[in-house]
Amino acid sequence: MAALPSQADAVIIGLGGIVGASVAHHLIEQGWTNLVGLEKSALPSDIGSTAHASDFCFMTSHDRLGCYTTTYSQRFFAALGHYRKVGGLEVARVGDEARLAELQRKVASGKAFGTRVRMIDADEAVERFPLLDRAQVLGAMWDPDAGLVVPRSQQVAGELVERAVQSGHLRAFAETEALDIDVRDGRVQGVETTRGYVATPRVIVTSGIWGPIPAAMGGAALPLMPVEHPLLFFGPFTAFAGTGKEIGYPLMRDQGNSAYMRDTGDPSSTEGGQLEWGYYESCEPRLVPPRDILERHQARLSPSMRDLGLEQVETAFERAIELAPVLGELGWDEKHSFNGLLSVTPDGGSLVGEAPETRGLWLCEAVWVKDGPGMGKLLADWMTRGHPEVDPCGIDIARFYPVQKTPRHVVGRCEEIARKIYDPPVHPREPFESGRDLRRGPFWPREQALGGYFMEAAGWERAHGYAANETRLAGYLERVPERPVEWDARHFWRVSNAEQLALSDDVGMINLSHFAIFDIAGRDAEALLERLSVAKVGGNTPVGKGVYTHFLDAFGGVHSDLTIVRLGAEAWRVVCGGDTGHRDLMWMLRRAEEWELTHFQLEDRSDGLATLGLWGPNARRTLQALADDPAALDDTRFPFATAREIRVAGLPVWAFRISYVGEQGWELYVPASYGLALWDRLFDAGVVPVGIETYANSRRLEKSLRLQNVDLLTDYNLVEAGLARPRVKDAAFHGKPAYLEQRERNQQPATLCTLVMEEHHDSTGRPRFPVGQSPLLDPESGEVPVDALGRRSYTTSIAYGPSLGRNIALAYLPPEYAREGGSLLLEYFAEHYPMRVAAVGYRPLFDAENARPRG
């Protein structure tokens, strides 16, 4: 065995699985030449999840990035000669119309995100997978590109490591455990191993179910829990004897029973002559803390393969026999059946990126085999170029606030995610049951007393509407349409739209205490914010001036949208959305370090300040009636986009005149201890409490306002998003060269447009109110428009706008479709609805000042 080198450009901990091997492969492709890989077991690993994975690859999910990583991985496996494209079907059983509808929704997601899935009838399903009982099948989804990694992803991992070693750019060490990660002054310096110490500025953790252990060595909390996954084998099954195939039939998912099934091919092949049946426990999933996983010498099969008994799956197995009776006819291979361990996270997403706690500690965790090569490429691009091909906001480890990575929170959320791996279908607005009441602003007692309909975001409890308003605003409620289809109405409250109408007629207040607020001051504060921001926030920007701006990545992609207010000569307040706040914080701190801007202080004010939005045509009159100096609120003395300290009935309030709802008014910031007093004074003055639904969805879209990580992504630039400023500031800023090039194009590859649904009744006459992201289709060809960069058109946001009486959507469209008055179709649950392009680029559809619709 070669000696451990004294230095490496990066050390991979957990090299022997498909993820670690893929990371090494793609880093070398990107030009890395001095890598060290550590594996505590053999190479490839014989103890991790890769060693026993079912190796399924289905292409489609309701997640754009997931479709990207899976389709990339499928092509990668195929190029290596390790993929059998046998296809796959997902079945809906007779009587389970909800599952059939979910499959229709998944077909739409496939069209939106670039896969080839389609619906098939029961006869075709049985023809493709003859083991099904035709009487049990209602319909199915067919994925022609689904298949199996053969003979195993474990072998692929081994081959990738071998190639990397042969290239001379990776030195791999089996049976070598990382004992500690050397971190000094917040930076990785090296790794202590059972073979000695290797100095390195970067450590990449790809340890799968053990991931939290090495992450903790590096000072980072990794919110991940392993969960047991029953995997059973039945045989002998000889249908493919003599064929030499590793698999004969397509893959089959029975997600309504939280299960899947496949054959293992010719009895003479690697693991042939059986039927494999897997199950995800949807009632009481069994989480296993990483430190409780057995060591190799303690385990009967492998540390990641735990014993199981048939009683664990009894009910589900009985249902499985109903669908595929052959399972009941074959013998159970008790010796080789087991509970495999896989990783789940608090929101179901992978954990990728540089750890917020430690510079140089990179993570690529909670990744399925079907995504392994794709995630390896994404991380390699990120580490090499500073920019993955697809916006990583949904997998970036920095998306979690520290409070969301505490053990109790992680266990509760992971248990909930584990219950929903296959069943039931997860609604786009699905709230979590666990980890609630984590962050409650000072207004919460009043909101609860009003019957707040609470949802959660970034740990904050946010009321989307108030039951008390169902009586108070009964007249407005009559103007809000019913939603007769339960899916459209789920986790939505009609009173929210009534509250918006009342706000537009008079005045309302919205709890915005979920804002992430950072005060930055000091000698380098201006240099940092100017270099980050597209807009000018320093220089001669006056104290009290607020500026809506963006942070770009180096390639001109939109990383953040936020508001920055100058508080003093060397002081600014940065206000971010709650969901994006922690990523924005890390972006600021990491760029400051890279640019050696250290002379500033950053204070997180998010928990200490409470915020109320006060908006509506009577907002000024209402606030003046309570203000100690009413005249100071006149339009000429308090112009738009300015902020200053005022007194409201004696309370100290920092008032910022800005609006995200298209009505005049202010964001009112107070120390949390004054929050209830401010609420009570406004409520007693007749101000209607309005839920966050108006702010976040319905009025936002009536005003064609964009949302970061949904409508604004690093995949698109500010010109395409319709948010390019009239002039480019003289000062340099991050991403400026790319931004200048983008502005100079004769034509953008796509433009973010606002569309309205011209007719929203389905084939049975029921009005529909789409939720989630849906594909847009050319009315003539039925195909999804694709721009010159290969990006597909789908609704990034959609909501019903009560002031317009229309469903409104945002979508990026190629030039030939980005024309006002142009027509497209929206696919929603297998039906098509006509959409009209109402605005190209940024243009509000509702003019609040004149209270009339436009477009």
N, C-alpha and C positions, 0 to 999 in steps of 0.2 A: 504494500500500500504506500503510495506517495506521501511525502510529508506535507503537513498542512502549511500553506504559504503564509508568510508573515503579513501580507497586505493584499487587498482586493478592492476593486471599484465598487462591488456590491456583493453581499452574501445573502443567499436564499436559504431560509430555514423552512424545510419541508419540500425539498427538491423532488422527492420520489412520487408524488401524485401528479395527476394530469394538469393541475393548475401550476404547480411549481415548475414542472418540465416545460409547460407552454410559455411561462414567463421567461425562463432561460433562453428558449428557442427564439422568442421574438426580440429579446434584448440583443442577442447576437445579430439578428437580422438588421437591427437598428444601429449596429456598429460597435457594440460593447465587446471588449476583448479580454477583460480580466475579472471574470466572475468565479465565485466559489459557491458550491451548493452543498448543503448539509442535509442528511437524512438519518434519523435515529434508528431506522430499520435497514432492510436491504434496498437496493436500487434495481428496478422500481420498487416502491414501497409495497410490503406485504401486510401492513397493519392498518392502513388508512381506508377511507371510504372508497377511493378509486379502485382498490383491490377487490371490492365486492359489488361495485355499482352495477345496476341493470343496463347501463350504457344506452338507454333510449335517447333519441333525438327527435322530438316533435318541434316544428318550426315556429308555431304561433302562440302568442300570449297577448294580453291586453297591455303590452309594454313595448314601446318603440325600441328602447335600447336592448331589451331582452330578445326581440326578433333579430336585431342586428348581430348580437353576439352568437346567437344560435345558428343563424344562416351562415355566418362566417365560419363557425366551427364545423358545420356540416361540409362545407366546401374544403376545409382544411383536412378533415379526416379522409374525405374522398380522394384528395390529391395524394395522400400517403398510401392509398390502396387499402384503407382500413375502415371502409364504410359500405354497408349493404343497404341500399335504398329500396327497402321493401314496402314503404308506405306505412301509414298508420291511420286508424280510425278511432274516433271517440263516439261512444254510443249513448243515446238517450233511450231509456226503457219506456215501455208502454205505461201510460199513466203519469209520466214525469215530463209534462209539457214545459216546466220551468227549465229543465236541463236542455231540452231541445232548443228553447229560446236562447239559452246561454251559448249553445253551439252556433246558432245563427249570429249572435253577437261576436263570437270569436272569428267567424268567417269575415265579418266586417273589419275586425282588427287586422286580420291577415291582409286584406286589401289595403288598409291604411298604411301598414308597416312593411309590406312587400313580401308576403308569402303567398302560396298558391292553394291554400285550403279551400274546400267547397263542400256544400251539403250533398249528401246522397240519401236515397231512400232505404228502407229496411231490406228490400230484396238485394240491392247492391251490396249493402253491408254484410249480409250473410254470404253472398257470393264471394266476397273478398276474404271473409273470415268464417269458414264453414262450421266452426265449433259453436257458433251462436245458435240459440233457440229462436227461430224466426218469430214465434208468438210473443217473445219478450221485447222485441226491438221496435221502437217507434221511428227512429231515424238515426242518422249519424253524420259526423263531419269526417271528410277524407282529406288527409295530408299526403300528397304524392311524394313529397321529399323527405318524409320521416324515415327513419331507419335505425340501424344498430351499428355501434362501433365494434368492429370485429378484429381479431378474436376477442379482445378486451381493451378498454381504454388503459388498463394497467400496462399492456404491452406497448401501446403507443407512447405512454410516458417513458418507458424504458428506452425505446428507440430514439425519442427526442433527446434524452439525456446522453445517450451514446453518440449521437451525431454532434451534439454540442461539445462533448469531450474531444471527439476526433478533430473538431475544428481548431482546437487549441485555445479556445476562448473561455472554456469552463473547466474548472477542476472540481470533480464531484467526490464526495466522501460519504460512503455508506457507513452504517453503524456508528455514526458520529452525532452526538447530541449537543445542542446549544445549552450551555449551563447558565449563561448570563449575557445580557447585552450591555456593553459599556456605554453609558450616557454621561456626558459632562456638559454642564452649562446648556442643557436642553438639546444637545446634539449627539447623534450616534458617533461613537469613536471606534468601536470594534465589537467582537464577539468572543466570549470565552467558551471553549468547547471541550469535550472529553479528550481531544487531541492537542489542545493548546489554544493559543490566542491568535486571532487574525484581525489586524487593524483594517477598518473600512469606514467610509463616511455614510454608507447606506446598508440597511438591512431590509430584506423583503420577507415578510411573514406569509407563507402559503401553507400553513400547517393544518388547515381544515378544522376538524373537530377539536383539535388541541390548540387552535389559534390563540385563545385568550391567554394561554400560559406564556408563550414567548412575547406576546404583545405587552403583558404586564412586566416582563423582564426589562422591556424598553420604556417603561413608564406610561404605557397607554392602556386605556380601558377599551376592550373589544367587545361590543354588545352582541354576543353570539352564544347559543346553547345547542349542544347536540341533542337529538331526539331519536328514539327508537323507531325503526321502520320494519315491520314484519315482512319477511320475504320467504315464501314457501315453494317447494318443488314437488311435483307429482309425476309419477311415471310407473312403468316405462311407457313412453310415447314414441311410436315407431313410424309415424306417417311419412317421415322423410329419410327412412333408412336407405342407404345406398346412394343418396343424392350428393353427399359431401357438403351440404349446406350447413352454415351455422344457425340459420333461421329460415323457415319456409313460408309461414304465413306473415301477414303484416302485424305490426304492433297493435294492441287493442287496449283502449282505456275505457273503464267503466266508472267514470268519476262520480256518478250519482251514488255509487257504493264505495267511493273513495279507494278504488282499486284499479289494477291494470294486469295484463296477462300477455304472455308470448310463449312461443315454442322455442326450444333450444336446438332445433335442427337434427341433423343426422346423429344417431346414437354414437357413431364413431368420431364425431367432431369433438372439439375441446370440452364442452360441457353438455353434449347432446343427449337426445332421447328423453326429454322431460318437458313438462309445462311449468313455466315460472309464473307465480301469482304473487303480486305485491300489494300491500295495503298500508294506508296511512290512517292511523287511529284518529278519528274525528271527534271522539267524545272525551277521552282521558289520555291524551298523548303522554308518553313517558320521557320526560327530560332527564338528561344525565349530565351533571356538572363535569366539565373537562377533567378536573382533578380526580374524579371518581372513576374514570375510565381505567380498566385493568391494564397492567403491564403485559407484555407479550407472554412471559412465562406463566402468567396467571390465567390466561384465557384459553378456553377449549379450542376455539377456531382462530380467533384473532381479536385484539382489543376492540376493534370497531364492529365485531360480530358477536352479539350477545344471544344467550339462549332464549327460546320462546316455547310456548305450549299452544296447542290448538285452541284452548279455552280463551286465549287472548284475542282470537279472531273469529270466534265461533259464529256470531250473528252475521258478520260480513261474509264469511265463507258460505254459510247457508244461502245467502242471496246470490253469491257468485255461482253456485251450482244451478240456480234457477236460470241464469243467463247462459252459462256454459256447462251443461250437464256432464260433460266428459270429466270435469274435475272431480265429481263424485264417484266416478267409475275407476279412477286411477288411485294407486297407493300413494300415501304421503311419505316423502323422504325426510323422516324426522332428523336423521343424522346431519343432513346438509342444509336444513332450513334454519333460519336464524333471524334475529333482530339486527338489521344493519343500522349503524349510526350515520345520520346526516346532520348538517348544520341548518339552524333557522335563526333569524334575526328579528329585532323588535318591529320592523315594518315589512319584512319579507324580502327586502332588497339585499344585494351583495354588499360587501364592505371593502371598498377599494380606495386607494389614494394614500397620501401621506398623513400619518397620525397627527391630529391637532396638538397633542402633548409634546411630541418629540420630532425635531428635524432629522430627516434622513431615515426615519422608520416608516417603511412603506408596507401596505397591506393589500392582499388579494385573497379574500376569504368569503365563505358562504357561497360557493360557486358550484353549480351542477356540472356534471360531465358534459352535457350538451352545450355549455357555455364556456368550457375551459379554455380552448384555444382563442376564442373571441375575447375573453377577459384578459388572457395573457397578452394579446396584441394591444388591447386598450391600455393596460398598465405600462407596457413598454413604450407606447407612443407618449403617454403622459410623462413618464420619467425622462424620456429622451428629448421630446419636442415641447414639453410643457402643456400639451394639448391633445386629448384623444380626438378621434375622428367624429365621435358622437358625444353630445353634451352628457357628462357623467353625473349630473346633479342628483339623480335618483339612487346612485350607488356610492357617492362620495362619503367617506367616513366622517367628514367634517359636517355633514348635515345634522348630526345629533348634537344637542346641547349637553353639557356635562350631566345635568340632572336626568337626562334620558338614558344615561349609561350606568346608572346605579344598579346594583344587583337585583333588588326587588323589582324594579321597573322592567329590567331586562327579562327576568324569569316570567313575569306576568304576560308581557307582550309576546314573548317567544312561544309560550304555551298557547296563546290565542292564535298566532300565526300557524302553529303546527296543526291546530284543529281545522284550518282552512286551506291546507295544501291542495286538496282536490275538491272538497265539498264543504259547505254549499258554495254556489257562485258568489263571488264577492262583488258587491255593488260599488260603483265608482265613488260614491259618497259614504261608504261603509265606515261607521265610527268604531273605535276600539272600546271594549268593555273594561279592560284592565288599564292600570296606570292613569286613572282619571283623577280629577281634583288635585292635580299636581301643582299647577300654577293658577291661582285665582286672584284676579285683580280686586281692588277695594270695592268695586261696584257689585261684586258677585252677590252679596246678601240681598240687595235690592232687585237684582235680576232674577234671583231664585224666587223671591216673593211675588214677582210678576209672572211666574210660570215660564221662565226662560227655557227654550228648547236648545239645550247645550250640545255642541259638538266640540271637538278638541283639535288644536293645531299647535305643534311645537310645544306641547305640554300645557298650553293655555286652554282654559274653558271659555268658549265663546258662544254666546246666545245667538242663534240664527233668527229668532223671532220670539214673541212673548204671548203666552196664552191670554193674558189680561187684555191684550189689544184685540182679540177676537170679538169682544163685546164693545170696547171703546171705539173700534174702527169698523163696526159692522157695516156701515154704508160703503166704505171702501172695499171691504171684503166681498161685497156683492159684485164688484167689478173685476174680481180675480177669477179666472176660469178654474173649474174643477179639473183634477187629473184622474180620469177614470181608470187608467192602467196603473196597477200598483207599483210596478218597477219605476215609472216616471215620478210617482208621488213619494217613493220611499226616501226617508230622511230629508223630506222637504215639507215645509209648513206654509200653507197659503197665506197665512197672516203676514209673512215676510213681504209679499208683494203689496199687501194693503198698507203696511208700514211705509213702503217706498212712496206710494201715492200720497199718503198723508204728509210725509216730509216735503214732497214737491209742492204741496199746496200751502204749507205753513212752515213748520220747523220740527226737526227731530234730532236726537242725539244717539251716537253710535259708540259703543265701547271699543276703543282701539288699544287697549293696554297690552295687547300682544306684540306691539311694535318692539323691535330691537333698537335700542338707543345708545349711542356711544359718543361721549364728549371727548374731543381730542384737542390738546393744547400743548404749546411749547414751541421752541425755536424751529423744529423741523415739521411741525404740523402742517403748515401751508405747503411746503415742498412735497410732502407725502400726498396730500389730498389733491393738489394740482396735478401731480404726475399720475395719479390714479384716474382722475375724472376727465371725461370728454368735455364737459362744460367748465367754464372758468368759475372757480369758487374762491380764489385768492385775489392777489393784485389789488385793484381798486374796488373790488366788490365791497359794498358798504356793510357795516355791522347791522345785523338784523335782516339781511337779504337771504332768502332761501332759494336754492337752485335745484331743480330736478335734473339729475345727471345719470350717467352710466359708467361702470367700470368695464373695460374690454379686456379680452385676453390678447396675447401677442399677435393673433391672426385676425383681430377685428371682430371676433365673436362677442356677443353680449353676455357677460358674466354676471352683472348685477345692475339692478335699477334701484335708485334710492334718492333721498333728498338730503342736501347738505345746507346747513344754515350757519352763517358767520355769527359767532357770539362775541368776538372781540378781535383785537389786533392779531393775536396768535391763538385764537380759540374757535372751534367749530363744533357743531352738533350734527352727527350723522344718524339719520333715521332710516331703518331698513324694515322690510316685512318680517314678521315672526318666523315664517318658514325658512326664509333665506338668511336670517340674521347671523347665525353662527358661521356659515360659509363665508359671508361677507366679512365678518370679523377676522377669520383666518386669512382671507385674501389680503386684507389691509396689513396685518402683522407680518405675513410672509414676504410681501413686496417691500415693506419697510426694511426688513432684515437684509434682503437681497440688495437694496439700494443704499444700505448703510446709513439709513436715517433713524437715528436712535434718540435724538433729543426731543422727545415728546412724551406726554402722559396720556394714556387712554383710560377713561373711566366708563365702565358699563353701567348705564343708568336704567336699564330695562326694567328691573324689579323695583327700583326706587321711585319711578315716575309713573303716574297713571294718566291715561289719555282718553279724552272724549272728543269725538267729532261733533260739532254743532253746525248743522247745515239746513238750508231751506230759504225761501224768499223772505222770511221773517227772522232769520238768524240774527241780523244786526240789531233790529229793534228789540229782540228778546234780550240779547247780551247787554245792550245799552241800558235797558231797564234795571239791570242788576249791577252794572259796572260803577265803580266809585268815580270814574271820570268818563261819562258817556260820550262826550265830544271827541275823545281820543280815538273812538272807534269809527268816526266818519270815514267815508271812502277815500277822501283826499289825504287824510292824516294817517290812515292805516291801509295803504294800497295792497293789492294782491301780491303774494309771495314775499311778504315781510313778516317778521316775528318780533315781539317785544313783551316785556313784563307788564301785566295789568293787574288790577284788583277787581275781583268779582264778589260783591257783598263782603268785602274785607279779605277774601281768600287770595293768596298769591298764585297767579296763573301766568304761565308763559304761553301766549297766544300766537299761533302761526296761521296766517290767512292763506289757506290752500284748500283744494277740494279734489276728492277722488270720486265724487258723486255728481259733479256737474251742477251743484247749487252753491250759492254764496255761503260763506261761513268760515269757521276756524277749526283747527285742531287745538284743543285746550289741554295743556300739560300741567299737572300739579303734583307736588310730592304726594306719595301714596297715602300719607296720613290725612290729607285734605280731600281725598277722593270722594268719600261718602257725602261730605258737606257740599261739594260742588254738584254732585248728582242731585241731591235733595233740593238745592236752590233752583236748578234748572227744571226739575220735575214739578216742583211747586209752582213754577212760572208757566206751566202748561206744555212743556216740551215733551214730545212723544218719544219714548224709547224705541229705537229702531234696531233690528237685528243685523248681524254682520252679513247676512245674505245680500242685502241691498248694496253694501259696500263692496263685497268681494266678487259678486256675480252679476246680479240683474242690472243695476244702474251702471256698473263698470262697463258692461257691454253696450248699453244704450249710448254711452259716451265713447265707445271704441277704444277704451283704455286697455293697455297691455299688462300681462302678469308675468313676472319673472319665473323661469323654470317651466312655464307652460306655453306662453306666446313668445317670450323672449328666451333665446337659447344661444349657446356658443356656436351652434350650427348656422346661425343666421346673423347678418350684420344690421347695423342701425338704419342703413338706407333701406334695406328690404323691409325692416319693421316699421318704416314710416316715421322714424324718430331722429333722423339726421338733423342737426342744428343748421340754421341758415348760413352760419359762418363757422369756420374752424379756428379755434383759438391759436394764438401764436405759440404759446408754451407747448413744450413736448409733453406727451402723455402716453401711457402704456397702450400699445396697439395703434398708435397714430399713423405710422407708415401704411399699414394695411387698410386703415380707415380712409386715408386719402386715396389710395388706389380704388377702393370700393366706390367712393363718391365720383370718381372720374369715369366710371364705366358708362358706356352709351346706354346700356340696358342692364338692369339687375336680373339675375336668374329667377328670382321670385319676389313677390310683393305681398305683404300681409294685408289682406282685404277683410272688410266687414260684409257679411252676407245676412240676408233675412230669408226665412222660410216662407215661401209664397202660399203653400197649402200644407197643413199639418195633420190632416185626418188620414188614418190608415184605411186599408181596404174594407174594414168592417164599419167605418164611419166614426171611429173613436178618435178624439183629438190626442195627439202625441206631443210630448215635451221632452225631447232627447236630452240624455245626460251622458257624460263621458265623451270620448273622442271617436269620431266616425269618419269613414272615407268619403271623399267627394268624387263623383264620377262624371265623365263627359256624357251629356245626354244622348249623343249619337252613337258613340262606340261602346259606352258602358265601362270604359277603362278609367283608372285613376290618373289624373294629370301628373306628369313627372317632369321636374325642371331639368335644366342643363347639367346640374350637379348630381342628378339622380335622386333628389329629394321629392317625396310624394306629398300630395295634397290631402289633408284631412283637417277636421275641425279641431283646432288647438283648444278653443274655449267655446262653450255654447250655454245659453240660458234664455229663459223667457223674460222679455222686457215688458213689464206691465204698463209703462207709460206709452209704449208703442203698440202694445197688443200683438207682439210678434216674437217668435223664437229668433234669436240673434246669435251669430257665430263669427269667429275669427278663423282665418285660414290663409296659409301662404299659397299663392297661385302663380304658375308660370306666366310670362307676359301675354301669351295668346288668350289666357283666361282672365287676366287681371284687367277687366274692362267693366266700367259701371254699366249696369243693365244686363250684363252677361248672365247666362244660365248654367247651372250645374245641378246634379242630383246628389242628395245625401242618402247613404244607405244606413238604415237603422232597423235591426231585427228583421232583415231580409226584405224590407220594403223600401221603396224609393220615394223621396220627397223633393219637390222642386225648390231650388235655392237661387236667389238673385243676388248678384254682386251689387251692394248698395253703396259701398265706398272703397276706393283704392287708396291704400295708405291710410294715414291717420286722418279721419274726419268723423266727428260725432254725428250720430243719427238723431239725437235728441238735443234740441236747443233749449236748455233749462231757462235761460234768461227770458226767452219769448214763449216758453212753455209750449213748444210745437215740435212735431217730428220733422226730420229732414230725410231726404233720400228715399 
